[in-house]
Amino acid sequence: MIKGLMAISIILTALTANGLTIEENLGRGGVNLAIGGEANALFSNPAGIPFTTAKVLEVNFMDSSLALSSDSMSFVKALNSASKSSRDKNKNISELLNKNIGKPLHLSANNFSSISQSEASFSWVVGVLSALDASFITHTGFGSLGAMESQVDEYHALVGAIAKEENNFRYGLSIKAINRYQIAHNYSITEMLEADSIGYYFDNEYKEKKFSMSVDAGLIYHMNENPYDLKIAFSLLNIGDTNFDALGRINETSNVGIAVKPYKNMLVAIDYMDMFDQSNESYVADNLRIGVANKFFKNSLELSSGIYNQSLTLGVKYQLKYFNIGINTYKTKGYNNKKFREYQLSLAFNW
């Protein structure tokens, strides 16, 4: 699975920190709490899963994304080439490490496949998530940190959500059964010389596995009489924390959002994530997300922008009948909470 994802990333040449949030709306600032309408909405607010008037079974064969920092693509390709080389391998790896010292080297990929259906005032979604989040930091190889630090988190989850619509309210509940795999290791030059491909860093003897269950809940208030189609949302994610023992935990978060449509095809939304976490004031503004999106050409083209991690985001999405493709750019946080720009490609196919 991981080698397959890596092969895709190398060909494309272009998950967030908790690995369980599908952030495919980052072009519009990552806002989604009060918007919903897609099966993957259950990861931010289970009340946002699709509701349709027809009793139709919807199948999402693929809902995938790949995100890379600007230097990551060239690093991955060069490391793969150096690992496979038989001549001057030591020299090639040493030059690559020195060239990338201090650069944020990060990639994430995910896929969510699901089925969903609505009936009267009730809706449900069942799906399977695979997600990968990898960070690398290179060093000279002579200190205690070794030649390269790495943390690779891989998640495989079976997820389900139900939602109920009553008057102007929608209530949602979701549950996830999660296998988490992690490699957190500082590689020495010797270990890097023994690696025969990039796949080694994603599947080796340092990989650990833990299992956990997660529960989320949410609601959306839809003011139908309002001319601006006002929606107000609240979600409680990872209730009681999602604990993976030695591999860490995903903390419980309380999140609020609001969305309006000032014009027919325009959407404006604001989300505030983890609103009770005031442990470090420097993160308060990072929790605020603002997004604007507008659709053109019979809703087939969407242009979006927003604020995410106090930085500008941009996105474009093209929708055909059963297929859509999107490109986003935004800033994320990595090693020592330093922010850097990433570029994301998303693809979806549903029927």
VENKA-V303484 format. One record per residue. N is the residue number from 1. RES is the residue in one small letter. PSI is psi in degrees with one decimal (999 if undefined). D_CENTER is the distance of its C-alpha to the mean C-alpha in Angstrom with 1 decimal. Layout:
BEGIN
[[N:RES:PSI:D_CENTER] [N:RES:PSI:D_CENTER]]
END
This chain:
BEGIN
[[1:m:-50.0:17.5] [2:i:-41.8:16.3] [3:k:-33.9:19.1] [4:g:-43.1:18.2] [5:l:-40.0:14.7] [6:m:-38.5:16.4] [7:a:-40.5:19.1] [8:i:-44.2:16.8] [9:s:-35.7:15.4] [10:i:-38.5:19.1] [11:i:-40.5:20.2] [12:l:-31.6:17.8] [13:t:54.4:18.7] [14:a:999:16.4] [15:l:114.9:3.1] [16:t:176.3:4.4] [17:a:-36.3:8.0] [18:n:-8.6:8.3] [19:g:-1.1:6.3] [20:l:17.6:6.8] [21:t:119.5:4.8] [22:i:103.8:3.8] [23:e:77.1:3.9] [24:e:5.2:6.7] [25:n:25.3:9.3] [26:l:-19.5:9.1] [27:g:-30.9:12.4] [28:r:31.4:13.9] [29:g:7.7:12.7] [30:g:6.5:9.7] [31:v:136.0:12.6] [32:n:-7.1:12.6] [33:l:-43.1:14.6] [34:a:2.6:17.9] [35:i:-65.7:17.0] [36:g:-148.4:15.5] [37:g:-6.7:17.4] [38:e:157.8:15.0] [39:a:-35.7:14.4] [40:n:-2.6:10.6] [41:a:-21.1:11.9] [42:l:-20.0:12.8] [43:f:-19.3:9.6] [44:s:-31.7:10.7] [45:n:105.4:14.3] [46:p:-17.5:16.1] [47:a:-12.5:18.9] [48:g:6.0:17.0] [49:i:159.2:17.2] [50:p:139.3:19.6] [51:f:126.8:23.3] [52:t:155.3:25.8] [53:t:-30.3:29.6] [54:a:144.9:30.2] [55:k:69.3:29.9] [56:v:135.1:27.8] [57:l:118.5:25.5] [58:e:131.4:22.3] [59:v:120.9:20.7] [60:n:98.2:17.2] [61:f:-37.4:17.9] [62:m:130.4:14.7] [63:d:90.6:11.4] [64:s:155.4:9.7] [65:s:153.2:7.9] [66:l:127.3:8.9] [67:a:137.9:8.6] [68:l:144.9:11.7] [69:s:165.5:13.9] [70:s:-31.1:17.3] [71:d:-9.8:19.2] [72:s:-39.4:16.9] [73:m:-48.5:18.0] [74:s:-34.8:21.6] [75:f:-45.7:21.3] [76:v:-44.7:19.8] [77:k:-41.5:22.5] [78:a:-39.0:25.2] [79:l:-39.1:24.4] [80:n:-42.3:24.5] [81:s:-43.2:27.8] [82:a:-36.7:29.3] [83:s:-31.9:28.6] [84:k:-13.7:30.4] [85:s:147.8:33.2] [86:s:-18.3:36.6] [87:r:138.4:38.3] [88:d:35.5:37.7] [89:k:-43.6:34.5] [90:n:-46.3:35.1] [91:k:-45.0:35.6] [92:n:-43.3:32.6] [93:i:-41.8:30.2] [94:s:-43.1:32.0] [95:e:-38.9:31.8] [96:l:-42.4:28.1] [97:l:-46.3:27.4] [98:n:-37.1:29.7] [99:k:-30.3:28.3] [100:n:9.5:24.7] [101:i:128.5:25.8] [102:g:-4.6:23.9] [103:k:141.2:21.2] [104:p:115.7:17.5] [105:l:103.1:16.4] [106:h:142.9:12.7] [107:l:150.7:10.6] [108:s:148.6:7.4] [109:a:147.6:7.5] [110:n:160.1:7.0] [111:n:135.2:9.6] [112:f:116.6:10.7] [113:s:136.2:14.5] [114:s:164.9:16.4] [115:i:146.2:19.8] [116:s:158.3:20.7] [117:q:147.9:24.0] [118:s:146.8:25.8] [119:e:116.3:29.4] [120:a:-118.0:31.3] [121:s:20.6:29.4] [122:f:142.2:27.1] [123:s:150.6:23.8] [124:w:156.4:21.8] [125:v:137.3:18.8] [126:v:134.2:18.5] [127:g:174.5:15.8] [128:v:128.9:14.5] [129:l:134.7:11.0] [130:s:128.6:10.8] [131:a:146.9:8.0] [132:l:135.1:9.0] [133:d:120.5:8.7] [134:a:135.3:12.1] [135:s:140.6:14.2] [136:f:142.4:17.9] [137:i:121.6:20.7] [138:t:150.7:24.1] [139:h:178.6:27.5] [140:t:-22.7:31.1] [141:g:-3.1:31.5] [142:f:-13.8:34.6] [143:g:-173.1:33.2] [144:s:-16.9:32.0] [145:l:-4.5:28.4] [146:g:-159.7:29.3] [147:a:-33.6:28.2] [148:m:124.3:24.4] [149:e:145.3:22.1] [150:s:147.8:19.0] [151:q:119.0:16.3] [152:v:119.6:14.4] [153:d:130.3:12.4] [154:e:134.4:12.1] [155:y:138.9:11.6] [156:h:123.3:13.5] [157:a:140.4:13.9] [158:l:122.8:16.3] [159:v:151.7:15.5] [160:g:148.7:17.9] [161:a:147.7:18.4] [162:i:150.7:21.6] [163:a:146.6:22.5] [164:k:133.9:26.0] [165:e:126.8:27.3] [166:e:117.2:30.5] [167:n:-122.8:32.2] [168:n:9.7:29.7] [169:f:147.0:27.2] [170:r:132.0:24.4] [171:y:138.4:23.5] [172:g:150.4:20.7] [173:l:136.9:20.1] [174:s:156.3:17.6] [175:i:143.6:17.9] [176:k:136.8:15.9] [177:a:115.5:17.7] [178:i:129.6:15.6] [179:n:123.5:16.7] [180:r:129.5:15.2] [181:y:139.4:16.5] [182:q:138.3:16.8] [183:i:111.6:18.9] [184:a:103.6:19.8] [185:h:146.1:22.9] [186:n:113.9:25.0] [187:y:135.9:26.5] [188:s:166.5:30.1] [189:i:-41.1:31.6] [190:t:-44.6:33.4] [191:e:-39.3:30.3] [192:m:-32.6:28.7] [193:l:-28.3:32.0] [194:e:-17.4:31.9] [195:a:137.4:28.5] [196:d:-4.9:29.1] [197:s:171.2:25.8] [198:i:-26.0:22.2] [199:g:-24.2:21.4] [200:y:-37.7:23.4] [201:y:-7.2:20.8] [202:f:-6.6:18.3] [203:d:94.0:20.9] [204:n:-170.5:24.0] [205:e:-10.4:26.3] [206:y:-1.2:24.2] [207:k:131.7:21.5] [208:e:155.9:21.5] [209:k:137.2:20.4] [210:k:156.6:20.2] [211:f:145.9:19.8] [212:s:162.7:19.0] [213:m:148.5:18.9] [214:s:142.7:16.9] [215:v:133.9:18.1] [216:d:154.1:16.7] [217:a:154.7:19.0] [218:g:167.5:19.2] [219:l:155.2:21.6] [220:i:128.2:22.1] [221:y:120.6:25.5] [222:h:112.5:26.4] [223:m:89.2:29.5] [224:n:-32.0:31.0] [225:e:-10.6:34.1] [226:n:132.3:32.3] [227:p:-17.3:32.7] [228:y:13.7:29.3] [229:d:50.0:27.5] [230:l:133.1:26.3] [231:k:137.4:23.6] [232:i:134.5:22.9] [233:a:154.4:20.3] [234:f:138.7:19.7] [235:s:147.7:17.3] [236:l:108.6:17.7] [237:l:145.9:14.8] [238:n:55.9:15.6] [239:i:126.2:19.3] [240:g:12.9:21.5] [241:d:148.6:18.6] [242:t:108.4:17.1] [243:n:125.0:19.3] [244:f:28.0:19.0] [245:d:-120.4:22.3] [246:a:-18.7:22.7] [247:l:6.0:19.0] [248:g:-172.6:18.2] [249:r:158.0:16.9] [250:i:116.3:14.1] [251:n:149.4:16.2] [252:e:138.0:17.1] [253:t:144.1:16.1] [254:s:127.8:18.1] [255:n:143.2:16.7] [256:v:150.4:18.8] [257:g:160.7:18.4] [258:i:143.9:20.9] [259:a:141.3:21.0] [260:v:160.0:24.1] [261:k:92.6:25.4] [262:p:-26.6:28.2] [263:y:169.3:29.0] [264:k:-47.5:28.7] [265:n:11.3:25.7] [266:m:139.7:24.2] [267:l:133.4:21.5] [268:v:129.9:21.2] [269:a:151.7:18.9] [270:i:129.4:18.4] [271:d:145.1:16.2] [272:y:117.8:17.0] [273:m:143.5:14.7] [274:d:58.8:16.4] [275:m:-14.6:19.8] [276:f:3.3:22.0] [277:d:100.0:20.7] [278:q:24.4:23.4] [279:s:-26.0:23.9] [280:n:111.5:23.3] [281:e:-23.9:24.2] [282:s:-16.8:22.4] [283:y:-10.4:19.0] [284:v:-49.2:20.3] [285:a:-27.3:19.8] [286:d:-22.5:16.2] [287:n:-12.7:15.5] [288:l:129.1:16.9] [289:r:135.4:15.0] [290:i:135.4:17.2] [291:g:146.9:16.7] [292:v:135.1:19.3] [293:a:146.2:19.3] [294:n:137.7:22.3] [295:k:146.1:23.1] [296:f:167.7:26.0] [297:f:61.9:28.1] [298:k:40.9:28.2] [299:n:14.3:24.5] [300:s:-23.3:23.5] [301:l:129.0:22.1] [302:e:126.4:19.8] [303:l:137.3:19.7] [304:s:159.9:17.6] [305:s:167.0:17.5] [306:g:-168.7:16.7] [307:i:126.8:16.4] [308:y:127.4:13.3] [309:n:38.3:14.4] [310:q:22.9:17.8] [311:s:155.1:17.2] [312:l:139.5:17.6] [313:t:153.1:14.9] [314:l:146.3:16.1] [315:g:153.4:15.1] [316:v:138.9:17.1] [317:k:132.0:16.7] [318:y:127.6:19.5] [319:q:119.8:20.2] [320:l:-171.4:22.9] [321:k:-49.3:24.2] [322:y:3.4:22.0] [323:f:141.4:19.6] [324:n:153.3:17.3] [325:i:139.6:15.8] [326:g:150.5:13.9] [327:i:129.1:13.7] [328:n:154.3:12.2] [329:t:142.3:13.0] [330:y:171.8:12.2] [331:k:136.7:12.9] [332:t:173.6:10.9] [333:k:138.1:12.8] [334:g:-136.2:14.0] [335:y:130.4:17.3] [336:n:27.0:19.7] [337:n:23.0:17.2] [338:k:139.3:18.1] [339:k:142.2:16.1] [340:f:156.6:15.7] [341:r:137.9:14.6] [342:e:161.1:12.0] [343:y:131.7:12.2] [344:q:134.8:9.9] [345:l:129.6:11.5] [346:s:143.3:10.6] [347:l:141.2:13.2] [348:a:143.0:14.3] [349:f:119.1:17.7] [350:n:163.1:19.2] [351:w:999:22.8]]
END
